[in-house]
Amino acid sequence: MRLSLIAAACLAATPTLAQERVVVAGSALAEIVAALGASDRLVGRDTTVSYPEALTALPDVGYMRALSAEGLLSLGPDLILADVDAGPQATLDLVAATDVPVVRVTGGYTAQGVIDRIEAVAQALSLDAAPLVGQVQSAFATLAEARADAAPVSAIFVLSAAGGRVLASGQGTAAEGILELAGAQNAITGFDGYRQMTDEAIIAAAPQAIVMMDRSGDHALSDADILAHPALGLTPAAEAGRIIRLDGAFLLGFGPRTPEAAQALMDALEG
């Protein structure tokens, strides 16, 4: 479990707060709060929060990476629960300078990373994490058994293909993490994060599956678009029609539903 230095300092300074009015920034954190049975404490959420659906009725404080101190504090919170990627940092520093504690939660893109997030959120809310941790660990154990029997598949995770330029996941990302949990291998190596790929690099990677978020707008990519793409259309994945789309928060959130998401991806890869 890892809390930021800001979070640790703020909680130490305010040990008697009940944390009954919580603003959450980060879809996985909101899911964890709900799974811990504490949804009634939430008074606001950022735009990435979409599950459970009932949470979308809460006041929206804006996009997780573009928060404002005024927006956060206008809801009268006694705790800001924020993903490590929430920001900008200057906004959270301003909030932390008030008497409202800020807890930054992080965790790796692994089964243990999910457990770390659950325990950190439970600690911030003074709740018992053990029941939820036990459920999630059991689900990960079942997933590991299924993964042991799965045929290895190399896959490319395409974040975007706006203008025909493929933005794909390299190493150290949530996308790579969920591929590995589903028993797949990331076909793209050699760099961290997300990067635009050349057509030559995509063809050379020869992925057996193409995985994407199910999305609309400029970032959407239909099967017809993939087949017509000068690189993606030449991959074994396109030729076999192994093109998989799943909800982004479900697939990449690394919250309590991650074992389910990895199993869904594994099933799709085998289909």
DOKE-302227 format. One record per residue (C-alpha): x, y, z; residue in three letters. Coordinates in steps of 0.5 Angstrom, whole numbers, padded with zeros to 4 digits, always signed. Last residue first. Example, Ala and Ser with C-alpha at 12.3 -4.5 7.8 and 13.67 -1.06 7.14 Angstrom:
2
+0027-0002+0014SER;+0025-0009+0016ALA;
***
This chain:
271
-0026-0034-0058GLY;-0019-0035-0055GLU;-0018-0027-0054LEU;-0025-0026-0053ALA;-0025-0030-0047ASP;-0018-0028-0044MET;-0021-0020-0045LEU;-0027-0022-0041ALA;-0023-0026-0036GLN;-0018-0020-0035ALA;-0024-0015-0034ALA;-0027-0020-0029GLU;-0020-0020-0025PRO;-0020-0012-0026THR;-0027-0011-0023ARG;-0024-0009-0016PRO;-0020-0003-0019GLY;-0015-0003-0024PHE;-0019+0002-0029GLY;-0016-0001-0035LEU;-0021-0006-0038LEU;-0027-0003-0034PHE;-0026+0004-0035ALA;-0024+0003-0042GLY;-0030-0001-0044ASP;-0028-0007-0048LEU;-0026-0008-0056ARG;-0023-0014-0059ILE;-0021-0015-0066ILE;-0019-0022-0068ARG;-0021-0022-0075GLY;-0016-0027-0077ALA;-0013-0022-0082GLU;-0014-0017-0078ALA;-0010-0020-0072ALA;-0005-0023-0077PRO;-0003-0016-0079THR;-0003-0013-0086LEU;-0010-0009-0084GLY;-0006-0006-0078LEU;-0001-0003-0083ALA;-0004+0000-0089PRO;-0010+0001-0085HIS;-0016-0001-0089ALA;-0018-0007-0085LEU;-0017-0003-0079ILE;-0022+0002-0082ASP;-0027-0003-0084ALA;-0027-0006-0077ASP;-0028+0001-0074SER;-0023+0005-0070LEU;-0026+0010-0066ALA;-0021+0016-0063HIS;-0025+0021-0067ASP;-0031+0020-0064GLY;-0034+0014-0061SER;-0030+0009-0056ARG;-0030+0001-0054ASP;-0023+0001-0052MET;-0018-0003-0056MET;-0015-0009-0057VAL;-0012-0012-0063ILE;-0010-0019-0063ALA;-0005-0024-0067GLN;+0000-0018-0067PRO;+0006-0018-0073ALA;+0011-0013-0069ALA;+0014-0012-0076ALA;+0008-0010-0079ILE;+0007-0005-0073ILE;+0014-0003-0074ALA;+0014-0001-0081GLU;+0007+0003-0081ASP;+0011+0007-0076THR;+0008+0007-0069MET;+0006+0013-0065GLN;+0008+0012-0057ARG;+0004+0010-0051TYR;+0008+0009-0044GLY;+0015+0006-0044ASP;+0019+0004-0050PHE;+0022-0003-0053GLY;+0016-0007-0053THR;+0010-0008-0058ILE;+0007-0015-0058ALA;+0005-0014-0051ASN;+0004-0022-0049GLN;-0003-0025-0047ALA;-0005-0029-0041GLY;-0011-0024-0039ALA;-0007-0021-0033LEU;-0001-0020-0038GLU;-0006-0016-0043LEU;-0009-0012-0037ILE;-0002-0010-0035GLY;+0000-0008-0042GLU;-0006-0004-0042ALA;-0005-0001-0035ALA;+0002+0002-0038THR;+0009+0000-0036GLY;+0011-0002-0043GLN;+0009+0000-0050GLY;+0002+0002-0052SER;+0000+0004-0058ALA;-0002+0011-0062LEU;-0003+0009-0069VAL;-0003+0015-0074ARG;-0009+0014-0079GLY;-0012+0021-0078GLY;-0014+0019-0071ALA;-0011+0012-0069ALA;-0012+0012-0062SER;-0010+0007-0056LEU;-0009+0001-0060VAL;-0007-0005-0055PHE;-0003-0010-0059ILE;-0003-0017-0058ALA;+0001-0023-0058SER;-0003-0029-0056VAL;-0001-0035-0051PRO;-0006-0041-0051ALA;-0009-0041-0044ALA;-0009-0046-0039ASP;-0005-0043-0034ALA;-0009-0036-0035ARG;-0015-0040-0033ALA;-0012-0042-0026GLU;-0009-0035-0025ALA;-0016-0032-0026LEU;-0019-0036-0021THR;-0013-0034-0016ALA;-0015-0027-0018PHE;-0022-0028-0016ALA;-0020-0030-0009SER;-0016-0024-0009GLN;-0021-0020-0010VAL;-0026-0023-0005GLN;-0021-0023+0000GLY;-0019-0016-0001VAL;-0026-0014-0001LEU;-0027-0017+0006PRO;-0021-0015+0009ALA;-0021-0007+0007ALA;-0024-0005+0014ASP;-0026+0002+0013LEU;-0022+0008+0016SER;-0024+0012+0010LEU;-0017+0013+0008ALA;-0015+0006+0010GLN;-0020+0003+0006ALA;-0018+0007+0000VAL;-0010+0005+0001ALA;-0012-0002+0002GLU;-0016-0002-0004ILE;-0011+0001-0008ARG;-0006-0004-0006ASP;-0010-0010-0007ILE;-0011-0007-0014VAL;-0003-0006-0015GLY;-0002-0013-0012GLN;-0006-0016-0018ALA;-0002-0012-0023THR;-0002-0005-0026TYR;+0002-0002-0020GLY;-0001+0002-0015GLY;-0003+0009-0013THR;-0007+0013-0008VAL;-0006+0021-0007ARG;-0010+0023-0001VAL;-0012+0030+0000VAL;-0014+0033+0007PRO;-0018+0039+0007VAL;-0016+0044+0012ASP;-0013+0049+0007THR;-0006+0048+0004ALA;-0008+0041+0001ALA;-0013+0044-0003VAL;-0007+0049-0006LEU;-0003+0043-0007ASP;-0008+0039-0011LEU;-0009+0045-0016THR;-0002+0046-0017ALA;-0001+0038-0018GLN;-0005+0039-0024PRO;-0008+0034-0022GLY;-0010+0027-0022ALA;-0005+0022-0024ASP;-0004+0019-0017VAL;-0011+0018-0017ASP;-0015+0023-0012ALA;-0019+0022-0005LEU;-0021+0029-0003ILE;-0023+0029+0004LEU;-0027+0034+0009ASP;-0031+0036+0002PRO;-0035+0043+0002GLY;-0037+0042-0005LEU;-0034+0048-0007SER;-0028+0046-0005LEU;-0026+0041-0011LEU;-0029+0046-0016GLY;-0025+0052-0013GLU;-0019+0048-0013ALA;-0019+0046-0020SER;-0018+0040-0023LEU;-0015+0038-0030ALA;-0012+0031-0030ARG;-0019+0028-0027MET;-0023+0032-0032TYR;-0029+0036-0028GLY;-0032+0037-0021VAL;-0038+0033-0023ASP;-0044+0033-0018PRO;-0046+0026-0017LEU;-0051+0023-0021ALA;-0046+0019-0025THR;-0045+0015-0018LEU;-0051+0011-0020ALA;-0048+0008-0026GLU;-0043+0004-0021PRO;-0039+0006-0025TYR;-0038+0012-0030SER;-0033+0016-0026VAL;-0028+0019-0031THR;-0032+0026-0031THR;-0029+0027-0024ASP;-0033+0026-0017ARG;-0037+0029-0012GLY;-0041+0028-0005VAL;-0039+0021-0004LEU;-0040+0019+0003ARG;-0046+0015+0001ASP;-0042+0011-0004SER;-0039+0007+0003ALA;-0040+0000+0002GLY;-0033-0002+0001LEU;-0035-0004-0007ALA;-0037+0003-0008ALA;-0031+0006-0005VAL;-0027+0002-0009ILE;-0031+0003-0016GLU;-0030+0011-0014ALA;-0022+0009-0013LEU;-0022+0006-0020ALA;-0025+0012-0024SER;-0021+0017-0021GLY;-0022+0023-0018ALA;-0026+0022-0011VAL;-0030+0028-0007VAL;-0031+0026+0000VAL;-0036+0028+0005ARG;-0036+0023+0011GLU;-0029+0023+0012GLN;-0030+0023+0020ALA;-0024+0027+0021LEU;-0021+0026+0028THR;-0014+0025+0025PRO;-0013+0031+0022THR;-0005+0033+0022ALA;-0003+0026+0021ALA;-0008+0025+0015LEU;-0005+0031+0012CYS;+0002+0029+0012ALA;+0000+0022+0010ALA;-0003+0025+0004ALA;+0002+0030+0002ILE;+0007+0024+0002LEU;+0003+0020-0002SER;+0000+0014+0000LEU;+0003+0007-0002ARG;+0000+0000+0000MET;
***
